[in-house]
Amino acid sequence: MHASLPARLLRGLHQLEDGLLALALGLLVLLSVGQIVARMAFDAGGVWIEPSMRLLILWLAMLGALAATRDGRHIAIDVLPRLLPPVGKRIAWAVGQLFAALICALMAWGSVDLILLERESAGEVVSGLSIWVSLLILPIGFSLMALRMLVAALLPPPAESNVV
């Protein structure tokens, strides 16, 4: 049986996220090892490596947070739902997801302001890469997390967990 178009698109998005996460982690490891080898063997290192590694850590954090929200492994408070009846658990789940979505949406909004400020300054992370471009992961990541949590608020809480 063939999966529906939305299911295939969602699976493709998940694969893209996982691929970007693996790529960022691989690049971070390669740059770290390369920097160590360059310092040990040649007593030198690229001045662009440190800022590039900081940028990759930011991207790893956001992509990891996206993966965590996708898999329901984000930080959550699960004390209250354990004490509530099923209807209360459902309400607590929805309220918790909506609150988390609101926080993520506010973070996305704030990161857009940050990008606009950085765009005016015309600073570069490394030669040819503007700071504002490197920060695009922030509004994209927070917006996707907000969307995931909004959708999760419409669904029942996961059976294996009583998280809010």
C-alpha positions in Angstrom: 0.0 0.0 0.0 1.3 3.5 -0.9 1.7 6.1 1.7 -0.3 9.3 1.3 1.3 12.4 -0.1 1.3 14.2 3.3 2.9 11.2 4.9 5.6 11.0 2.2 6.3 14.7 2.5 6.6 14.4 6.3 8.9 11.5 6.0 11.0 13.4 3.5 11.2 16.4 5.9 12.3 14.1 8.7 15.0 12.6 6.4 16.1 16.0 5.4 16.4 17.1 9.1 18.3 13.9 10.0 20.6 14.4 7.0 21.4 18.0 7.9 22.0 16.9 11.5 24.4 14.2 10.4 26.1 16.5 8.0 26.6 19.2 10.6 27.9 16.7 13.1 30.3 15.2 10.5 31.6 18.6 9.5 32.1 19.6 13.1 34.1 16.4 13.8 36.2 16.9 10.6 36.9 20.5 11.4 37.9 19.7 15.0 40.2 16.9 13.9 41.6 19.0 11.1 42.3 21.9 13.5 44.1 19.6 15.9 46.2 18.0 13.2 47.0 21.4 11.7 48.1 22.7 15.1 50.1 19.6 16.1 51.8 18.9 12.7 52.2 22.4 11.2 51.8 24.7 14.2 49.1 26.5 12.4 45.3 26.5 11.9 42.7 28.2 9.9 41.3 31.3 11.4 37.9 30.4 9.8 37.7 27.1 11.6 36.7 28.3 15.1 33.8 30.6 14.0 32.7 27.8 11.6 32.6 25.3 14.5 30.6 27.7 16.6 28.1 28.1 13.8 27.9 24.3 13.4 27.2 24.0 17.1 24.3 26.4 16.8 22.9 24.5 13.8 23.4 21.2 15.7 21.5 22.5 18.7 18.6 23.7 16.6 18.4 20.6 14.4 18.7 18.4 17.5 15.9 20.4 19.2 13.8 19.8 16.0 14.5 16.1 16.2 13.6 16.0 19.9 10.3 17.7 19.3 9.5 15.4 16.4 10.2 12.3 18.5 8.5 13.7 21.7 11.9 13.7 23.5 12.0 17.4 24.4 12.0 18.7 28.0 8.6 18.2 29.6 6.9 18.3 32.9 5.1 15.1 33.6 4.1 15.3 37.3 0.6 16.9 36.8 -0.7 14.5 34.2 0.1 11.5 36.4 -2.4 12.8 39.0 -5.2 13.6 36.6 -8.0 11.6 35.1 -7.9 10.9 31.4 -9.8 14.0 30.4 -7.6 16.1 32.6 -4.5 14.5 31.1 -5.8 15.4 27.6 -6.4 19.0 28.6 -3.1 19.3 30.4 -1.4 17.9 27.3 -3.1 20.4 25.0 -2.4 23.4 27.2 1.3 22.3 27.6 1.7 21.9 23.9 0.0 25.3 23.2 2.2 27.0 25.8 5.4 25.5 24.3 4.2 26.5 20.8 3.7 30.0 22.0 7.2 30.2 23.5 8.7 28.8 20.3 6.8 31.3 18.2 8.0 34.1 20.3 11.6 32.8 20.0 11.1 32.7 16.2 9.8 36.3 16.2 12.7 37.5 18.3 15.3 35.7 16.1 13.9 37.5 13.1 14.6 40.8 14.8 18.1 39.5 15.5 18.6 38.6 11.9 17.4 42.0 10.7 19.8 43.7 13.1 22.7 41.5 11.9 21.8 42.2 8.3 22.2 46.0 8.9 25.6 45.4 10.4 26.9 43.4 7.4 29.2 41.3 9.6 30.6 38.0 8.4 31.2 34.8 10.2 33.8 33.8 7.7 34.8 35.5 4.5 31.8 35.5 2.2 29.2 34.2 4.8 27.1 36.9 6.4 26.2 36.5 10.0 22.5 37.0 9.3 22.5 34.1 6.8 24.1 31.8 9.3 21.4 32.6 11.8 18.5 31.7 9.6 18.3 28.3 11.4 16.9 30.1 14.4 13.5 31.4 13.0 13.2 28.3 10.8 13.9 25.9 13.7 11.7 27.7 16.2 8.9 28.1 13.7 9.0 24.4 12.8 9.0 23.5 16.5 6.0 25.8 17.2 4.1 24.2 14.3 4.9 20.7 15.6 3.6 21.6 19.0 0.5 23.2 17.6 -0.2 19.9 15.8 0.6 17.9 18.9 -1.9 19.9 20.9 -4.7 18.7 18.6 -3.7 15.0 19.0 -4.0 12.9 22.1 -1.0 12.6 24.3 1.4 9.7 23.5 0.4 6.5 25.1 3.9 5.6 26.4 4.3 9.0 28.1 2.2 11.3 30.1 4.2 14.4 29.4 2.9 18.0 29.3 
